[in-house]
Amino acid sequence: MSSNLSNPNLEQSQKGSLFLNNLKDFYRRLSRNKAALIGGYLILFLILVAIFGPLFTVHDPNEPDYAVKLAGPSAEHWFGTDHHGRDIFTRVIHGIGITMTIGVLSTILGGVVGIILGIVSGYYGGKLDTVIMRLMDILLAFPGILLALALISILGASRQNVIIAIALFAVPTFARIVRGSTLSVRNLEYIDAMKALGASDFRIIFLHILPNILSPIIVQGSIFIASAVLSASGLSFLGLGEQPPSPELGALLSDGRDFIWDAGHIAFFPGLVIMLIVLAFNVFGDGLRDALDPKMR
């Protein structure tokens, strides 16, 4: 009799083995795109720098030292100093964490709202679908950065408001992608079977539809982080994001624009790091699309 009973340990082992095999298969497909692989490693490096980098910096990111203001790169100040004598390398290390946090949190917030709206719109259809999609069309009619500027002008300049503003123009992008994926899944046989068994709409949506449309969501999320980082830096550059003396990368870039000819290093290094972050997420997102899309295999 015991031989007919399932072994929980064996099932757990089989699930773990299947997960490892799928992970190895995913890495093998991703590794075919060398640029995406480099982008992934660069993202991992930037995350480690954002988390642990501030622990190893010597200088205070906001403490002025006018005796060494506008000094060029040296052994003491690797990226030089700004017009207040603050160490740019230290400020860049701290700024990576701030900028990437804004990018990731705004993408998550906008993604969650967009996923809910998109999956509800695609699953129920009808007038609800029409209303939701027309609202998304209205949001898409405005350029994202202009929509963010308008919202921050109303709410005020702060990190929280920047996250909300960027998340707002992420919503329609996620909603349209999720709606399209939901429409292609909702009429499949296994969904009809769940309905016949009496499963609730909530269970069908979040336990059976959502897990099967995660691939395009993950790809869009990784690509949108690059746009969110660029938008956050742009808002700070315009003085509508992080406020002084915050070392956010866009604010650092703004600090250097008045000294571009006399002390170009002030703007060069923050700009270089912004470019690397955006490039890393873009190429990694392209690689994810190729690795996760069955049609691309």
Buried (B, 14 or more C-beta within 10 A) or exposed (E): EEEEEEEEEEEEEEEEEEEEEEEEEEEEBBEEBEBBBBBBEBBEEBBEBBEEBBEEBEBEBBEBBEEBBBBEBEEEBEBBBBBBBBBBBBBBBBBBBBBBBBBBBBBBBBBBBBBBBBBBBBBBBEEEBEEBBEBBEEBBEBEBBEBBBEBBEEEEBBBEBBBBBBBBBBBBBBBBBBBBBBBEBBEEEEBEEBEEEEBEEEEBBBEBBBEBBBBBBBBBBBBBBBBBBBBBBBBBBBEBBBEEBBBBBBBBBBBBEEBEEEBBBBBBBBBEBBEBBBBBBBBBBBBBBBBBEEEEE
